[in-house]
Amino acid sequence: MSYQPAEDPVPGDPHSCSAIETVIVPRASDLGGFEVRRALPSRGRKMIGPFIFFDQMGPAEFFLGNGIDVRPHPHIGLATVTYLFTGAITHRDSLGTEIDIEPGAVNLMAAGRGIAHSERTPARLRTGGTSLFGIQTWVALPLGLEEAAPSFRHHPAAELPVIEDGGARVRLVAGSLYGASSPVEAFSETVYADVQLAAGAAIPLDPSFEERGLYVVSGEIEIAGDRFEGPQLLVFRPGDTITVRAVSASRLMVLGGAAMDGDRYIWWNFVSSRRERIEAARNDWEAGRFDRVQGEAPDEFIPAPPQVRLAEKRRVDYP
């Protein structure tokens, strides 16, 4: 998905639990009738492990003939991780990939030195009403992979491990958790999981990862006496064992991993350890030096914003 301007998410309500470092309330943005809630990056936190961008897409309902149409746009220095709860998206890219993603599956697109892609509601779903609800994250690539060749992998839902215990159901999107490991490639130490809890069910979050976060998609949870409703992103301090209990039926995304190997700049759809690399990528896109997205018309693309403003690392500069 292309990075569109939006106001920074804001800190949430005060809390008493000492294990929680920051509470971020994502700020909603209306993209032509399609609501997106952005939790990362924010004023309170720029990254959690390798995760540098976290968007909740929807939930949205589309009428006959409508859907999302994210025109071709470029990326460098990151990997997009797309995961849906409902609906479907047709992904096309400059490698020649064309595939639909559906709930429980994962699309992993590593941009490396440069890739372009589009995301649209499949034509087969536009003949009637449809819905869309999901999460798209970007993970920053480590220094040694920032300029690697771009790649794309699709993992069907059946490939992802599912751990069930009482009223808890965990689908492991990437990394390792609760003794299971996902086949989805992780470019640095990463954990990413979709957690569904019945009312009263609980899960532990051990301090296995240096940086950890929990995004409350829906429902209400309790941690050490504090209650949190969705949508909110909780960022935990390192070193504490945490128990998450569902007050009501809840859906959560666990995310985190090792801190990145250095700071990153992020501007528009580009992530890099070098300011000048982002300027070069913008110029390359404007000059037509990215490969075209196959299956898309030549005049279908998102133009780059007019200039690059990068004041400091790990900071967002909205075009």
N, C-alpha and C positions, 0 to 999 in steps of 0.2 A: 504494500500500500504506500502511496506517496505521502510524504510528510507535509501536511497543510498547516498553515498558521493557526494557533489556538492559544488561549490564555494559559499561563502556567497553572497546574494543579496547586491547591492550597493545603497547608497543614490542617489536620483534623482537630477534633476536640481534645482537651487535656486528658491524660490517662495516668493511672497510678502504677501500672505494672512496670518495674524497673528493667525488664527484659526488652521492652519496646523502645526503640530509639526515636522513631518518627512515624506519624500517621499521616498519610497523604490522601486527600479527597480528590479524585480525578475531576478535571474540568470538562464539561460536555461541550461539544462543538457540533453544529448541524451542517452536514455536507449535502445540501440539497435534499432534505427529507430523510437523510440517513445519519443517525446520531453516533458519534464516536466519543468515548471517554478516555482521555489520556492521563496515565498515572506516572509514566516516566518518559522523558526527563522532567524534573520539577525543581522548584526553588529549594525544596527540602532535601532532595536527593537526585543526583544525576544518573547513577548506575547502582545496580545490585549484582555483584559478580560481573559476568559479561553482559548482562541485560542493560541496554542503554535506551530502549524504547519499549513502551508497553501501552497498547491501545485495546480497549474493549470496543468491539464493533457491534452496534445494536444493543438490545434486540430491536429488529425492524421488521415491519410487515410491508410488502409491496403488492400493489394492485396489478391487474392485468396489463402485461406489456412492460412493466417497470422492473427495476433491479439496480444493482450497482454497476457503474461503468468507470473504473479507474483506468484511464488511458495510459499508453506506454510511458514509462518514466525510468530513470537510471538509478543504480546504486553502486557504491564502491565500499570496500573495507568492512563489510558487515555480512551477517547471514540473517535472512528473514525466516521466522518460524510461524507458520499459519496453522491454527487449530480451531475447529468449529464445533459448536454445540448443536446448532440447527442450520439448515440451508445448505447451499453449495456455491462454490466459486470456480469459474474456469480460469486457470492460470496459463498464460502464454509467455514465452520469453525468447531472448535473442539466441539461445542455444537450439531452438527448434522445438522446445517442449510445449505440448498442449495437453492438459489433463484437468479433470474436475476433482476438487477436494470436497469430501463430505464429512459429516460428524464423526469424530474419533480418530480420523486420519491426520497425518502431518505432512505439510509441504515444507521442505528445507531447501532454501535457495541461498547458496554462498556466492556473494557478489565478487569477492576478491578484487582483481584489478578493474572489473567493470562488467555489468550486465544490465539489460533493460527488460522490463516485463510489464504485463497488463493483468488486471483482475476484473472479471465481469461476471454477472449472473448468467448461468448457462441459458442458451436459447430455449432449451426444452422446458425450463421452468417459467419462462415469460408468458406462456400461453394461458396461465392461470395465476392466482395469487400465490405468493411464496414468502418465506421469512428468511432472516439471516441473523445469527448471533454467534459470536466467537471472539477469539483473542488473536491479535498479531503482535509478536515481539520482534525486536532486532537484537542480535547479540554481536558485540564488537569482536572482530577477528584479532587473534594475537599478532604481534609484530611480524612473525615469520610467515604469516598467511595473508597479510593485507594485500599483497600483490599476486596472490596465487591465481591460477586459472579459475574462472567461474564454473559453478556446477549446480545441479538440481537433483534432488532425490524426493520421491513420493513414498510414504510409508502408509499402507492401508491400516485401518483400525485393528485388524486381526493380528498385526505384527507387534503391537505395543503390549507390554506386560500389564496385567490387571491384578491388583492385590485386594482381597476382600477379607474383612474381619468384623464380624458383628454388623453394626450399622455403618461401617466405613467402606468405601469403594475408591481405590486409587488407580488411575490409569497413568502409567509412567511415560511421559512424553520424551524426556531426554535425561541422560545420566543414570545414577544408581540411587535407590531408596528402598528401605525395608527389605533388603536382601535381593532385590530384583534389579536388572539392568536393561535399559532400552537399546534397541538397535539403531536409533537415530544418532548420527554422528555428533559428537560434542567436540568443539575445537579447543576448548580449555575446560578445566574442571567446572562442571555444570550440574544443576539439578532443576528439573522442571516437571511438574505433575499436576494432573487434574484430580481434585479430591471431592467426592460427594459424601456428605454425612447426613444420616438420619437424625432427627431430634434426639438429643441425649448422647449420641455417639461421640467418641473422642479419638484423637490421634496424637502421638508424640512427635515433636520436631527436635531431634537431637542436634547438638552443636557440631555436626560433622563438617559443616561448610563455613568458611570464613565470613561470607556475607549471605544473609537469608532474608527473604521477604515472603509475605502471604497476602495475596489479593483476594478479598472477599467479593465474589461475583454476585452472590445472592444469599439471602437468609441472614441469620444473626448468630455470632459465635461469642464464646467467653474465654478469656485468657487471664488467669490469676485475678478473677473478680471483675475485670473490665469487660464490657460488652461492645461489640462492633458489628454494625450492619453494613451490607454491601450497598454501593460499591466503595471500598476503601482499600488502600495498600498499606500494610503494616510492615515496617522495617525493623528487624530485630538486632540487638547488640550481639556481638560474638560471645560464645562461651556458655550460654545459658540453655538448659534443657527446658522446653516449652511444651505444655499440654494445651491443645486446642479442643474445646468442647462445643458442640452445636446446641444452641438454645432452640433453634428451629431447624428444619431441613435446610441445609446450606450447601453451596458449591464454592470451592476455593481453588486458587492456583498457587502452588508452592514454587518459588523461583529463587535461584541463588547460585553460588559457586565461589571459586577463588577470585580475589581482587584481580583486576586486569594488570597486565605487565606494562604499566605506564598509563598516563592520561590520554584521553581521546578528544578530538574536536568532532562536533556534530553540527551539520548545516544542511538544511533541506533533506535530501535523501542520501547524503554522503556522511561516512564516518572515517576518520583517519587520525593517525598520530602526528600528521604533518599538515599544517595550515596551507602550505603551497600546493599540496596534493589535491585538496578540495577545490581550490581555485582552478587548477588544471582540469579537474573532472567537470566542473561547470562549463568551462570553455569548450571541452570536447563534446559535451552534449549539445551545446548551442551550435557548434560547427558541424554536427552530424557525424562525428567520428565514433560513436557507439554503434555496434551492430543493431540492425533493425529487429523489432519483435515480429517474428514470422506469424502470418495470419492476420496482421493488423494493417490498415491502410497507411500509406506513407505520411499523410497529413494528420494522422491521429497520434498526438503525443502531448505531454504536459510540458510547456516551456519552463526553462529555469528562471527563478527569480532574478531580478536585475543585478544584484551584486552580492559578494560574500563579505559578511561582517563577523569576524571571529576575535573576540576580545580576550578570551582565555580558554584554557583547556577544560574539558568536561562541562562546557557551558553551551546552552542553546542560544542561537541568534536567529530569531524569527525573521524570515524575509518579508 
